[in-house]
Amino acid sequence: MATTSRTVLVIDNSPESLCRYQTDLTSDSAFFYEILAEPYGNQVLQRYQAFPPDVILLGLEDLPTADFTLLDQLFSELGSQCPPIVVVGSQQVRVAVQAIKH
């Protein structure tokens, strides 16, 4: 069976959520994920440009405000080169992982 390889950029301020993403993404031997973690802030776009991911997981539960400034920046900066973005709260980690796998 071939292994599928993807790079995932996880943007979340919660160390617990980042750990859950790591655990859930690496639990399936049919998939190999390079996981890049970045808290909210100015470094997200720089991290994206240095290591373009196949998908972005954006955790909103620990976001200080309920606005979507980061999403606006990503779409504005990346345009048609923007990869799929999965927006989740920490209660939906497994759902986000399943979405990436399909």
Phi, psi and chi 1 to 4 in degrees:
 res  aa     phi    psi   chi1   chi2   chi3   chi4
   1 MET       -  131.0  177.1 -162.3 -110.4      -
   2 ALA   -75.2  145.4      -      -      -      -
   3 THR   -96.4  131.0  -59.5      -      -      -
   4 THR   -87.9  131.8  -58.9      -      -      -
   5 SER  -115.1  130.4  177.1      -      -      -
   6 ARG  -142.5  150.2  -65.7 -173.6 -180.0  125.1
   7 THR  -103.5  128.6  -59.2      -      -      -
   8 VAL  -118.8  125.6  179.5      -      -      -
   9 LEU   -98.1  114.9  173.5   58.0      -      -
  10 VAL  -100.2  121.6  179.3      -      -      -
  11 ILE  -112.7  109.9  -55.8  167.8      -      -
  12 ASP  -163.3  145.2 -159.2  -56.0      -      -
  13 ASN   -91.2   -9.3  -75.8  -20.2      -      -
  14 SER   -94.4  117.0  165.3      -      -      -
  15 PRO   -59.8  -33.6  -22.2   31.4      -      -
  16 GLU   -65.6  -42.1  -66.3   82.4   13.6      -
  17 SER   -66.0  -42.1  -68.7      -      -      -
  18 LEU   -60.0  -40.0  -67.7  172.4      -      -
  19 CYS   -64.8  -41.6 -177.2      -      -      -
  20 ARG   -64.9  -41.8  -73.5 -175.4   61.9 -159.3
  21 TYR   -59.5  -47.8  -73.8  119.7      -      -
  22 GLN   -57.8  -48.3  176.3   92.3   24.2      -
  23 THR   -62.3  -49.0  -60.6      -      -      -
  24 ASP   -68.0  -38.5  -72.8   -7.9      -      -
  25 LEU   -71.1  -30.5  -75.1  167.3      -      -
  26 THR   -94.0    2.8   57.9      -      -      -
  27 SER   -82.4  -11.3   66.6      -      -      -
  28 ASP  -108.0  116.1 -171.7  -18.8      -      -
  29 SER   -72.6  -10.9   62.1      -      -      -
  30 ALA   -78.6  -11.7      -      -      -      -
  31 PHE  -127.2  141.9  -65.4   87.2      -      -
  32 PHE  -119.0  125.1  172.6   78.3      -      -
  33 TYR  -118.0  130.2  -65.4   98.6      -      -
  34 GLU   -92.3  117.6  179.6  176.2   -1.2      -
  35 ILE  -105.9  121.9  -59.5  168.0      -      -
  36 LEU  -108.7  126.6  -51.2  171.9      -      -
  37 ALA  -111.9  137.5      -      -      -      -
  38 GLU  -148.2  129.9 -169.5   68.6   42.8      -
  39 PRO   -74.0  164.6   26.2  -31.3      -      -
  40 TYR   -58.7  143.7  -74.5   94.5      -      -
  41 GLY   148.6 -172.9      -      -      -      -
  42 ASN   -68.4  -18.2  -63.5  -27.7      -      -
  43 GLN   -78.3  -12.0  -58.2  -59.7  -42.7      -
  44 VAL   -60.0  -49.7  170.6      -      -      -
  45 LEU   -65.2  -38.3  -72.1  174.1      -      -
  46 GLN   -64.0  -41.1  -69.1  174.3  -16.9      -
  47 ARG   -64.0  -41.7  179.5   67.3  164.6 -119.3
  48 TYR   -60.4  -46.7  174.2   88.3      -      -
  49 GLN   -66.9  -34.0  -68.7  165.2  -18.1      -
  50 ALA   -73.5  -36.5      -      -      -      -
  51 PHE  -138.8   79.2  -55.5   99.8      -      -
  52 PRO   -58.5  121.5  -21.2   32.0      -      -
  53 PRO   -87.0  165.6   32.6  -35.9      -      -
  54 ASP   -82.4  -26.4  -62.4  -57.1      -      -
  55 VAL  -154.2  153.4   65.6      -      -      -
  56 ILE  -118.6  129.8  -63.5  172.1      -      -
  57 LEU  -102.4  121.5  -77.0  179.9      -      -
  58 LEU  -116.4  106.9  180.0   63.0      -      -
  59 GLY   -83.8  126.9      -      -      -      -
  60 LEU  -104.6  -13.3  -69.1 -178.1      -      -
  61 GLU   -61.6  -37.5 -171.7  158.8  -43.9      -
  62 ASP   -98.8   12.2  -63.3  -48.7      -      -
  63 LEU   -69.8  131.6 -170.1   60.6      -      -
  64 PRO   -60.7  -32.1  -12.0   18.4      -      -
  65 THR  -128.6  161.4   61.3      -      -      -
  66 ALA   -90.3   13.5      -      -      -      -
  67 ASP   -83.8  172.5   67.8   56.8      -      -
  68 PHE  -117.1   40.5  -68.9   91.8      -      -
  69 THR   -57.4  -43.8  -56.1      -      -      -
  70 LEU   -63.6  -42.4 -179.2   56.8      -      -
  71 LEU   -60.7  -44.1  -78.2  174.7      -      -
  72 ASP   -59.3  -42.5  -68.7  -20.0      -      -
  73 GLN   -64.1  -44.7  -75.1  178.8  -37.9      -
  74 LEU   -60.5  -48.6  -72.1  167.3      -      -
  75 PHE   -64.0  -39.7  -68.7  135.7      -      -
  76 SER   -66.4  -46.5  173.7      -      -      -
  77 GLU   -73.8  -38.0  -68.3  -74.8  -34.2      -
  78 LEU   -97.5  -22.2  -55.2  174.6      -      -
  79 GLY    51.7 -129.1      -      -      -      -
  80 SER   -72.3  -10.1   63.8      -      -      -
  81 GLN   -86.9   -1.1  -60.3  -59.9  -47.6      -
  82 CYS   -68.7  125.3 -169.3      -      -      -
  83 PRO   -74.4  170.9   30.3  -35.6      -      -
  84 PRO   -58.1  141.1  -21.0   30.1      -      -
  85 ILE  -119.0  123.9  -61.1  173.6      -      -
  86 VAL  -103.3  118.7  178.7      -      -      -
  87 VAL  -101.1  123.6  179.9      -      -      -
  88 VAL  -140.7  162.0  -62.4      -      -      -
  89 GLY  -101.8  166.7      -      -      -      -
  90 SER   -65.4  -20.1   66.5      -      -      -
  91 GLN   -75.4  -10.3  -61.7  -58.3  -44.9      -
  92 GLN  -114.1   24.2  -59.4  150.4  -25.1      -
  93 VAL   -58.2  -48.5  170.3      -      -      -
  94 ARG   -63.5  -35.7  -73.6 -166.8  172.3   85.0
  95 VAL   -65.1  -41.9  173.1      -      -      -
  96 ALA   -63.4  -42.2      -      -      -      -
  97 VAL   -62.6  -43.0  168.3      -      -      -
  98 GLN   -63.5  -38.0  -71.3  -57.3  -46.4      -
  99 ALA   -63.2  -38.3      -      -      -      -
 100 ILE   -67.5  -37.0  -70.8  172.2      -      -
 101 LYS   -72.3  -14.8  -70.1 -179.4  178.8 -179.6
 102 HIS  -112.2      -  -65.0  -75.0      -      -
